Amino acid sequence: MVLQIFQKQLVLILNKEIKMLKKVLLFSFYLLIIGESLMAKNSLPKYYEETLENGLKVVAIPLNNSSNVITTDIFYNVGSRDEIMGKSGIAHMLEHLNFKSTKNLKAGEFDTIVKGFGGVNNASTGFDYTHYYIKSSSKNLSKSLGLYADLMENLTLKDEEFQPERDVVAEERRWRTDNSPMGYLYFKLFNNTFTYHPYHWTPIGFMGDIQNWNIEDIKDFHSKYYTPSNAIVIVAGDIDKDKVFKEVRKKFASIKNTKNSKKIPKKLYTVEPKQEGAKRVIIHKDSEVEMLAINFNIPNFLSEDQYALSALSELLSSGKSSRLNQVLVDEKQLVNTVYAYNMELKDPGVYLFMAVCNPGVKAEDVEKVILEEIEKIKAGDIKVEELQKVKKNTKSDFIFSLESSSSVASLYGSYLVRGDIMPLMKYEKKIESLEIKDLIRVANKYFTASNSTTMILEKSEEK
């Protein structure tokens, strides 16, 4: 009797499990159909993903182009937004130290090995994430993955390697920021646009912080963020997806997450307060010409408004025939460089205008012309032909970017590491469906004086 009761209970449990499994399979099939439907309506190559037990996400993007070339990337979900005041620039410092010694490699040996098999490699640190890549022939997939796995698990972080590299980073700060008028203006612009959020500083960090880190700061940051559960491996190019998953499992499956990685907050709760009026700052720097920067606060990369903002960037400053280039460079000859673009960040970011004036030209005169062009757009002065040209050029640039394995891996990775690839999947369709009224609406919504930060860099005053 007991056995019969047990058998009945088992049947009931199995029936429930089967029903649940059917639901899961049906839902998975639905997601697959939706995903393939989205892919069918755009130029993006299909991607495949798998997540290892340790939380490492793996993405394979076969391009089937018979090029025998692949790009092997690893993205870490950590950038300068994850730093704290007083410890700024650590994410970038760690990027430098990742090419130093491990338990298996001497300092600099990573680069030597990559060059030895004919590959090229580099890395970058942004506001939202850190990105490493190796471009090589397809046969070197295993070697590239092995190098990345070694860096994740066995980086030694010796103080004798840290100290001289800190000097290198400090010199980079001087070269790109302190001694560069444009770099200095850019850094100061974020200092003044964001007063509370970590976007207050750019990834290079403050010089005072750079000079005062210690090796324990670096080790703590590495153990917290450089773990499987906080990383994504992406391989794009002439490669088989199953081979990618097999090789990644072989190299990374045994790497464990650290106790420190559990301290990573699921969400950054630091929110920049709403701006309550126009900000205007004048700074002085040793420069032969004046420079101008204007920021308007915009939402993060997930906002539907980003598509129209991207179109405005194309209309205003992409190419010699763009509006700002025509009026400021060609007609009035006020500047030699001008650009406008929307920054698609993980948290609310900025739409940025920057210009380098010609000798003798006042930044206020350039500012006036830029604001006049903005007002024209807000008033509806956009021709149908202009919008069609924006769509055509955007589509062309987008498709061209998909021909390179490195740009494909970088594009997919930039969305996946920020937590949502749907804005990319919808990009072409959304751009194609834009109407003039969409551009007018976002211009009026965001390009307002009370939502702006303006900075003018003038020549240093005589002492």
Number of C-alpha atoms within 10 A of each C-alpha: 6 7 8 9 10 11 12 12 12 12 12 12 12 12 12 12 12 12 12 12 12 12 12 12 12 12 12 12 12 12 12 12 12 12 15 12 11 17 16 12 12 15 14 20 15 14 17 13 14 13 15 16 14 16 17 22 22 20 25 24 26 20 23 13 12 9 13 13 23 27 29 29 26 25 26 23 22 26 23 26 24 20 20 12 14 13 19 26 26 24 28 22 23 22 18 18 21 21 19 23 21 21 11 13 18 12 16 13 15 22 17 12 15 19 14 10 14 12 19 14 17 13 17 16 24 17 22 20 23 23 23 19 23 26 24 22 18 19 14 19 22 17 15 23 24 17 19 22 21 19 22 20 19 14 20 19 19 15 13 9 15 20 14 11 17 20 13 14 20 20 14 14 20 15 13 15 20 17 15 16 23 22 16 19 24 19 21 20 23 19 17 18 27 20 13 14 20 24 23 22 26 22 25 24 25 19 17 12 16 21 13 11 19 15 15 12 12 20 15 12 19 22 16 19 25 21 22 27 21 20 23 23 26 27 35 31 28 21 25 16 17 11 13 24 20 11 16 24 19 14 17 21 16 14 17 14 20 16 9 14 19 12 10 13 9 7 6 12 8 11 12 17 10 8 14 9 12 13 17 13 13 11 14 14 19 14 15 14 19 26 29 24 25 23 25 21 23 25 20 18 22 21 12 13 17 22 26 23 22 21 22 24 20 23 23 25 20 21 14 11 13 17 17 26 22 16 17 20 18 14 10 12 15 23 24 14 16 23 19 22 20 25 19 20 20 19 21 18 22 25 21 21 21 23 25 22 24 18 12 10 16 18 23 13 11 23 20 11 16 21 15 12 17 20 17 13 20 19 13 15 13 16 10 11 9 14 20 15 14 23 20 14 17 19 18 11 11 15 14 11 14 17 14 16 24 21 15 22 25 23 15 20 24 21 20 19 23 19 12 15 16 13 16 19 19 15 17 20 15 15 19 16 10 16 13 17 13 16 24 21 16 19 21 15 13 18 19 16 13 14 20 23 24 21 24 22 24 20 15 12 8 4 3
